[in-house]
Amino acid sequence: MEILAILIPVSLFLGGIGLAAFFWAMRTRQFDDPEGDAHRILTKDWDDRPKP
């Protein structure tokens, strides 16, 4: 039972890191255009000069 005193705070800390990473990704617009990527991989057009 003493291990729970270590595991519970560690799991809460790791969950907080994951939540902070999610909010960081939302704030920096990482999920701005999910539909564009989905349609872009299905097209047969070749892009000789992709955007950097």
N, CA, C and O of each residue as an XYZ file, in Angstrom:
208
protein
N       0.816     -1.203      0.000
C       0.000      0.000      0.000
C       0.858      1.263      0.000
O       0.392      2.327     -0.410
N       2.102      1.156      0.454
C       2.939      2.354      0.468
C       3.314      2.787     -0.945
O       3.615      3.958     -1.176
N       3.296      1.856     -1.884
C       3.649      2.193     -3.260
C       2.613      3.129     -3.871
O       2.927      3.896     -4.781
N       1.380      3.068     -3.372
C       0.349      3.975     -3.885
C       0.671      5.424     -3.567
O       0.281      6.326     -4.308
N       1.380      5.651     -2.473
C       1.772      7.018     -2.118
C       2.761      7.579     -3.134
O       2.910      8.796     -3.243
N       3.429      6.719     -3.869
C       4.351      7.163     -4.921
C       3.662      7.160     -6.276
O       3.821      8.101     -7.053
N       2.905      6.123     -6.564
C       2.323      5.968     -7.892
C       1.236      6.990     -8.201
O       1.146      7.461     -9.335
N       0.422      7.338     -7.237
C      -0.656      8.299     -7.492
C      -0.106      9.679     -7.839
O      -0.545     10.243     -8.841
N       0.829     10.265     -7.078
C       1.377     11.565     -7.501
C       2.140     11.498     -8.828
O       2.087     12.442     -9.615
N       2.840     10.404     -9.081
C       3.562     10.272    -10.351
C       2.574     10.230    -11.515
O       2.795     10.877    -12.539
N       1.497      9.482    -11.366
C       0.513      9.409    -12.450
C      -0.193     10.752    -12.650
O      -0.478     11.126    -13.787
N      -0.475     11.471    -11.588
C      -1.076     12.804    -11.729
C      -0.104     13.776    -12.398
O      -0.514     14.609    -13.206
N       1.167     13.670    -12.065
C       2.180     14.522    -12.679
C       2.297     14.237    -14.179
O       2.340     15.169    -14.982
N       2.349     12.965    -14.563
C       2.439     12.608    -15.973
C       1.175     12.999    -16.742
O       1.252     13.429    -17.892
N       0.032     12.850    -16.113
C      -1.211     13.295    -16.739
C      -1.232     14.804    -16.945
O      -1.728     15.290    -17.962
N      -0.694     15.541    -15.985
C      -0.601     16.995    -16.123
C       0.328     17.403    -17.247
O       0.061     18.370    -17.960
N       1.428     16.660    -17.410
C       2.339     16.945    -18.518
C       1.636     16.697    -19.855
O       1.781     17.488    -20.788
N       0.886     15.619    -19.951
C       0.134     15.328    -21.175
C      -0.910     16.379    -21.464
O      -1.096     16.774    -22.615
N      -1.592     16.836    -20.436
C      -2.602     17.880    -20.609
C      -1.965     19.197    -21.030
O      -2.503     19.907    -21.880
N      -0.820     19.525    -20.436
C      -0.107     20.750    -20.820
C       0.371     20.657    -22.265
O       0.320     21.652    -22.988
N       0.834     19.485    -22.703
C       1.266     19.315    -24.094
C       0.091     19.468    -25.053
O       0.240     20.035    -26.136
N      -1.070     18.969    -24.662
C      -2.263     19.124    -25.495
C      -2.654     20.588    -25.632
O      -2.941     21.053    -26.734
N      -2.666     21.319    -24.517
C      -3.024     22.740    -24.587
C      -1.982     23.539    -25.367
O      -2.331     24.492    -26.064
N      -0.698     23.158    -25.256
C       0.341     23.818    -26.043
C       0.098     23.597    -27.541
O       0.243     24.521    -28.341
N      -0.271     22.371    -27.911
C      -0.528     22.067    -29.316
C      -1.743     22.834    -29.825
O      -1.762     23.275    -30.974
N      -2.743     22.994    -28.989
C      -3.920     23.766    -29.404
C      -3.578     25.247    -29.553
O      -4.052     25.901    -30.482
N      -2.767     25.773    -28.656
C      -2.417     27.191    -28.692
C      -1.526     27.524    -29.881
O      -1.620     28.623    -30.428
N      -0.666     26.602    -30.291
C       0.234     26.853    -31.418
C      -0.360     26.381    -32.739
O       0.351     26.279    -33.739
N      -1.645     26.095    -32.750
C      -2.409     25.748    -33.953
C      -1.869     24.523    -34.680
O      -1.750     24.536    -35.905
N      -1.545     23.478    -33.951
C      -1.071     22.243    -34.554
C      -2.197     21.486    -35.252
O      -1.943     20.688    -36.154
N      -3.440     21.735    -34.838
C      -4.588     21.026    -35.394
C      -5.442     21.975    -36.234
O      -6.669     21.890    -36.206
N      -4.809     22.870    -36.973
C      -5.534     23.919    -37.673
C      -6.338     23.397    -38.862
O      -7.475     23.825    -39.062
N      -5.775     22.482    -39.656
C      -6.436     22.030    -40.874
C      -6.354     20.513    -41.012
O      -5.624     20.017    -41.870
N      -7.081     19.769    -40.190
C      -6.997     18.312    -40.310
C      -7.653     17.784    -41.584
O      -7.246     16.741    -42.094
N      -8.654     18.480    -42.103
C      -9.320     18.025    -43.319
C      -8.424     18.189    -44.536
O      -8.464     17.362    -45.446
N      -7.621     19.238    -44.565
C      -6.740     19.469    -45.708
C      -5.733     18.347    -45.875
O      -5.475     17.914    -46.998
N      -5.161     17.870    -44.783
C      -4.209     16.767    -44.856
C      -4.892     15.492    -45.329
O      -4.310     14.723    -46.095
N      -6.107     15.265    -44.883
C      -6.817     14.051    -45.268
C      -7.120     14.056    -46.765
O      -7.016     13.017    -47.417
N      -7.489     15.192    -47.308
C      -7.786     15.259    -48.739
C      -6.522     15.283    -49.580
O      -6.519     14.775    -50.702
N      -5.460     15.858    -49.064
C      -4.219     15.992    -49.821
C      -3.579     14.632    -50.108
O      -2.973     14.460    -51.165
N      -3.695     13.668    -49.201
C      -3.063     12.374    -49.453
C      -3.877     11.530    -50.431
O      -3.367     10.537    -50.951
N      -5.115     11.900    -50.687
C      -5.956     11.123    -51.589
C      -5.954     11.647    -53.018
O      -6.478     10.979    -53.909
N      -5.383     12.819    -53.262
C      -5.399     13.373    -54.614
C      -4.326     12.715    -55.464
O      -3.327     12.205    -54.956
N      -4.554     12.740    -56.761
C      -3.584     12.159    -57.684
C      -2.671     13.223    -58.274
O      -1.823     12.915    -59.112
N      -2.833     14.463    -57.850
C      -1.984     15.539    -58.338
C      -0.612     15.447    -57.696
O      -0.501     15.192    -56.497
N       0.428     15.652    -58.484
C       1.797     15.658    -57.982
C       2.191     17.083    -57.702
O       1.969     17.971    -58.525
N       2.767     17.304    -56.559
C       3.254     18.633    -56.182
C       4.770     18.629    -56.312
O       5.478     18.130    -55.437
N       5.264     19.195    -57.421
C       6.713     19.199    -57.653
C       7.465     20.118    -56.712
O       8.643     19.901    -56.428
N       6.794     21.126    -56.237
C       7.429     22.088    -55.333
C       6.578     22.246    -54.066
O       5.796     23.190    -53.958
N       6.729     21.342    -53.130
C       5.927     21.431    -51.892
C       6.356     22.641    -51.064
O       7.492     23.109    -51.148
N       5.428     23.122    -50.278
C       5.706     24.261    -49.399
C       6.702     23.840    -48.320
O       6.618     22.729    -47.795
N       7.640     24.719    -47.991
C       8.618     24.354    -46.953
C       8.017     24.313    -45.572
O       8.718     24.022    -44.602
